[in-house]
Amino acid sequence: MALSRIAREHAAEIKNHDWSDAPWRTDRAGHHHDVDSKHKMSERVLDEDETRRVRTNVMWVTAQVLAYQDPNFDVYEFAEACGVDTRTRSGRVNGSIAAGLRSDGAGQFARPGTYDFDETP
């Protein structure tokens, strides 16, 4: 299933951004630490695993809104487009990707910014 244009554009921004110094600086969209000028370069950077965790959390926050808005949203396709690994070491689908969203398990997602689910008719 193809991601919506909005989901593809969110994923492209998430994947494009260098998250390695995100905890210590705010910067424009599309920041890349490796091309910073000397005076902008952060002395601290996250290691690969820490950077992966930040990217995954950003993916989940964005995916929560997209899943709520789009009944055809596929969190695994979105995660992959964001540059988040969706497989376990053994190659199976990683269940934690879907578990990162606030869902009732039956396809309904909590309203963004809440833990509340819409009433079903």
ABEGO torsion letter per residue (X at the ends): XBBBAAAAAAAAAAAABBAAAAAABBBBBGBBAAABBAAABBABBBBAAAAAAAAAAAAAAAAAAAAAABAABBAAAAAAAAGBBABBAAGBBBAAAAAABBBAGAGBBBBBGBABBBBBX
